[in-house]
Amino acid sequence: MSSPKNIAVIGAGPMGLACTYELLKAGHRVDLYEHDDRLGGMSASFDLDGLTIERYYHFICGPDYPLFELLKELHIDDQLCWQPTKMGFFYHGKLYKWGSPPHLLTFPHLNWLAKMRYALHVLHTKRLQQFDSLDSLKAATWLKEWVGEPAYQTLWDYLFQLKFYEYKEDISAAWIATRIKRIALSRKNLFTECLGYLEGGSETLLKALEERILTLGGNIYLKAGIEQVVVDKQRVQGVLVNGETRPYAGVVSTVPLPYVPRLAPNLPADILNKMTAIQNVGVVCVILKLHFQLTENFWLNINDPTMEIPGLIEYTNLRPMSYSIVYVPFYMPKTHPKYSNDNDSFIKEVLSYLPRINPNFTNNWVIATHVSRYQFAQPVCTPRFSQKLPPMQTPIAGFYMADTSYCYPEDRSISESVKVGKTLASFFV
Ligand SMILES: Cc1cc2nc3c(=O)[nH]c(=O)nc-3n(C[C@H](O)[C@H](O)[C@H](O)COP(=O)(O)OP(=O)(O)OC[C@H]3O[C@@H](n4cnc5c(N)ncnc54)[C@H](O)[C@@H]3O)c2cc1C
């Protein structure tokens, strides 16, 4: 190991927490800075009418190995629960069962050939070991080649439209393939999907990491947004926080890449340009606490021209509670005019959709509502995305950076953020 250093980590989401923990294990002195009033970033929780619940839904999949390793190390692997889950597909006004061979066979809006091609595509993708050959391909092109144009329109086009809008034609096939594979490997058998959650939610992981960081002598500062990385002669000197410069030999940023040009304006122009070229979609996520279960499905995909949502997630069909918790994400680039609409209009829109999904639903079912927003909910991973990312090890000596874009070709997840956090820490070992 190199000699112990004073290191500042910026951002206390899963990536920053995992990175801090690894650096402390390696013997460094580490201060973790978080802009928010709590740990967790996208995986943080809040109080919804007396219930501690995550800002965004989180499920765990069979291949989330970096997360499993961490849970074991933190002695909380016994908190990991697996639950058989159901999927639905609300297609043009009707709710269908989805996610197993009998459901595919009885779905009336695809012909036999399309169904066969769809099944073969999932089997093929599940077995893929490397994704290089898909890296330069567009997702839409690759999916159409496998399942055909009509099936693509039925199954994929609306989802892409309502997640990526103007970017929908420029999504990497490698990225979508890893998403399909992650879910496909989360099955108990051909007929049963099985997803994971933590007893107590992601908060259980965040608390365990916090405790371990403090035990190892690390410091965590909340409401401490870093204003700048202090640099002299292309070498890190420290960070500027609340108007005060604090000296550090190393600085690691885990904040969304679009924030970095403001934090480190002395980075070379080519790196700044690469960062500003990466696009993200934001999310406005409506969360409902309901008296009754809306459907039996954890995940409900939606393709209905009268509903401007790609799906809804009834979280309590994964992690049982005495209420029903439903997440309804409106993904969109923050430049979309709808993004600036107020929270009430999103809640109203969701409530207007629910009687179509379950005709028994009335507004009397609603106990509480909440809206979570995040500008950088999902990086837009375009073909050859890894070549578009600036290096984690920047030309400023002692300054390293990453965000969820670096999970590529995998989709962003808590598990992948843990993995990237470890990689960032390894630069100091
Ligand atoms: C709608 C939605 C659904 C999701 N579903 C799942 C799922 O089912 N399963 C799963 O595994 N993952 C899921 N994810 C993804 C998962 O939440 C993220 O991948 C993960 O939380 C990212 O962690 P991170 O630490 O990399 O980044 P972030 O969570 O973005 O953390 C970055 C942190 O940096 C802080 N920060 C920013 N600027 C500064 C500054 N100047 N100074 C100090 N701090 C700063 C931010 O406040 C934030 O806390 C979902 C995400 C969303 C939005």
The ligand as an SDF file (V2000), in Angstrom:
LIG
                    3D

 53 58  0  0  0  0  0  0  0  0999 V2000
  -36.0920    6.1830  -10.5530 C   0  0  0  0  0  0  0  0  0  0  0  0
  -34.8800    5.3840  -10.1950 C   0  0  0  0  0  0  0  0  0  0  0  0
  -34.9870    4.0110  -10.0180 C   0  0  0  0  0  0  0  0  0  0  0  0
  -33.8780    3.2510   -9.6890 C   0  0  0  0  0  0  0  0  0  0  0  0
  -34.0300    1.9060   -9.5030 N   0  0  0  0  0  0  0  0  0  0  0  0
  -32.9780    1.1740   -9.1010 C   0  0  0  0  0  0  0  0  0  0  0  0
  -33.1270   -0.2050   -8.7820 C   0  0  0  0  0  0  0  0  0  0  0  0
  -34.2230   -0.7580   -8.8620 O   0  0  0  0  0  0  0  0  0  0  0  0
  -32.0230   -0.9030   -8.3760 N   0  0  0  0  0  0  0  0  0  0  0  0
  -30.8030   -0.3180   -8.2540 C   0  0  0  0  0  0  0  0  0  0  0  0
  -29.8340   -0.9970   -7.8420 O   0  0  0  0  0  0  0  0  0  0  0  0
  -30.6300    0.9810   -8.5810 N   0  0  0  0  0  0  0  0  0  0  0  0
  -31.6760    1.7350   -8.9920 C   0  0  0  0  0  0  0  0  0  0  0  0
  -31.5140    3.0680   -9.2650 N   0  0  0  0  0  0  0  0  0  0  0  0
  -30.1620    3.6120   -9.3560 C   0  0  0  0  0  0  0  0  0  0  0  0
  -29.4890    3.8920   -8.0300 C   0  0  0  0  0  0  0  0  0  0  0  0
  -30.3240    4.6520   -7.1910 O   0  0  0  0  0  0  0  0  0  0  0  0
  -28.2250    4.6760   -8.3610 C   0  0  0  0  0  0  0  0  0  0  0  0
  -27.4780    3.9970   -9.3370 O   0  0  0  0  0  0  0  0  0  0  0  0
  -27.3150    4.8790   -7.1690 C   0  0  0  0  0  0  0  0  0  0  0  0
  -28.0190    5.3360   -6.0350 O   0  0  0  0  0  0  0  0  0  0  0  0
  -26.2700    5.9190   -7.5690 C   0  0  0  0  0  0  0  0  0  0  0  0
  -25.4150    6.1910   -6.5030 O   0  0  0  0  0  0  0  0  0  0  0  0
  -24.2050    7.1660   -6.7210 P   0  0  0  0  0  0  0  0  0  0  0  0
  -23.5420    7.3180   -5.4110 O   0  0  0  0  0  0  0  0  0  0  0  0
  -23.3830    6.6910   -7.8490 O   0  0  0  0  0  0  0  0  0  0  0  0
  -24.8470    8.5420   -7.2210 O   0  0  0  0  0  0  0  0  0  0  0  0
  -25.9070    9.5250   -6.5370 P   0  0  0  0  0  0  0  0  0  0  0  0
  -26.9390    8.7460   -5.8500 O   0  0  0  0  0  0  0  0  0  0  0  0
  -26.2940   10.4670   -7.6320 O   0  0  0  0  0  0  0  0  0  0  0  0
  -25.0520   10.3120   -5.4510 O   0  0  0  0  0  0  0  0  0  0  0  0
  -24.3190   11.4670   -5.7370 C   0  0  0  0  0  0  0  0  0  0  0  0
  -24.3070   12.3280   -4.4630 C   0  0  0  0  0  0  0  0  0  0  0  0
  -23.4940   13.4810   -4.6900 O   0  0  0  0  0  0  0  0  0  0  0  0
  -24.0800   14.5490   -3.9640 C   0  0  0  0  0  0  0  0  0  0  0  0
  -23.5290   15.8240   -4.4630 N   0  0  0  0  0  0  0  0  0  0  0  0
  -23.7820   16.4580   -5.6350 C   0  0  0  0  0  0  0  0  0  0  0  0
  -23.0480   17.5890   -5.7210 N   0  0  0  0  0  0  0  0  0  0  0  0
  -22.2970   17.6560   -4.5990 C   0  0  0  0  0  0  0  0  0  0  0  0
  -21.3090   18.5740   -4.1180 C   0  0  0  0  0  0  0  0  0  0  0  0
  -20.9490   19.6590   -4.8180 N   0  0  0  0  0  0  0  0  0  0  0  0
  -20.7400   18.3530   -2.9100 N   0  0  0  0  0  0  0  0  0  0  0  0
  -21.0820   17.2540   -2.1740 C   0  0  0  0  0  0  0  0  0  0  0  0
  -22.0070   16.3550   -2.5870 N   0  0  0  0  0  0  0  0  0  0  0  0
  -22.5820   16.5370   -3.7780 C   0  0  0  0  0  0  0  0  0  0  0  0
  -25.5600   14.3570   -4.2320 C   0  0  0  0  0  0  0  0  0  0  0  0
  -26.3360   15.0790   -3.2910 O   0  0  0  0  0  0  0  0  0  0  0  0
  -25.6940   12.8470   -4.0900 C   0  0  0  0  0  0  0  0  0  0  0  0
  -25.9670   12.4690   -2.7670 O   0  0  0  0  0  0  0  0  0  0  0  0
  -32.6140    3.8670   -9.5590 C   0  0  0  0  0  0  0  0  0  0  0  0
  -32.5060    5.2470   -9.7200 C   0  0  0  0  0  0  0  0  0  0  0  0
  -33.6210    6.0090  -10.0330 C   0  0  0  0  0  0  0  0  0  0  0  0
  -33.4820    7.4890  -10.1960 C   0  0  0  0  0  0  0  0  0  0  0  0
  1  2  1  0
  2  3  1  0
  2 52  2  0
  3  4  2  0
  4  5  1  0
  4 50  1  0
  5  6  2  0
  6  7  1  0
  6 13  1  0
  7  8  2  0
  7  9  1  0
  9 10  1  0
 10 11  2  0
 10 12  1  0
 12 13  2  0
 13 14  1  0
 14 15  1  0
 14 50  1  0
 15 16  1  0
 16 17  1  0
 16 18  1  0
 18 19  1  0
 18 20  1  0
 20 21  1  0
 20 22  1  0
 22 23  1  0
 23 24  1  0
 24 25  2  0
 24 26  1  0
 24 27  1  0
 27 28  1  0
 28 29  2  0
 28 30  1  0
 28 31  1  0
 31 32  1  0
 32 33  1  0
 33 34  1  0
 33 48  1  0
 34 35  1  0
 35 36  1  0
 35 46  1  0
 36 37  1  0
 36 45  1  0
 37 38  2  0
 38 39  1  0
 39 40  1  0
 39 45  2  0
 40 41  1  0
 40 42  2  0
 42 43  1  0
 43 44  2  0
 44 45  1  0
 46 47  1  0
 46 48  1  0
 48 49  1  0
 50 51  2  0
 51 52  1  0
 52 53  1  0
M  END
$$$$
